[in-house]
Amino acid sequence: RVDTATVAVTVPLLAKQRYSLNEDDAIKGSQSLPEGYEIKDIEIYPAAVSIAGENIENMKYPIYFEEQLDVSGKTGDVTGTLKIKANDGVTLLDPGEVEVTVRIGEITQEVTRKVPVAVRNQAVGYSLEGDAPTVEVKLELAYSQYRRFSWDYFTAYVDAGGKGRGTYELPVSYEFSGNIEAEKVTISPA
């Protein structure tokens, strides 16, 4: 017969916490991207894992990536599955793999200038009185577009079609030539 009142067992209770994974530790080669490219975003899924162990709150790196995702020379997104390992004295409570996605894109360059506004489709017999109005234009261009860009490729204009004598507030439109495309165009009063 066993007397349960006198039986003792040892039950180790360990500290448990969620540990956020460091995005920079997951990749290598970020300094070896082609000219004009940069890392736009890094996503890790799951972004944090559960760990347990003694003194884990005092550990700088309780877990680590077994390998890193190499983005050297890449011009587009890179995705991979990476294994994570626990250091001595740490138990990884979640699966030991994470999905890492690195978004790589062209660097965006910004240019700003005051430009004249052309008047299009004005009726026969009418002309613009005084100097052409100007607007301030801010362009955000991908690096490859920026390298080829000249303000000669940009035209700001208003459409005066169907307008007679008078003063009008007309919306400013724009167009590019030379196969230039902008990521973002902002037009404001000069």
Salt bridges, closest charged atoms under 4 A:
GLU35 OE2 - ARG147 NH1 3.92
GLU38 OE2 - LYS40 NZ 2.87
ASP41 OD2 - ARG103 NH1 3.66
GLU43 OE2 - ARG103 NH1 3.23
GLU66 OE2 - LYS85 NZ 3.50
ASP94 OD2 - ARG18 NH1 2.98
GLU175 OE2 - ARG120 NH2 2.67
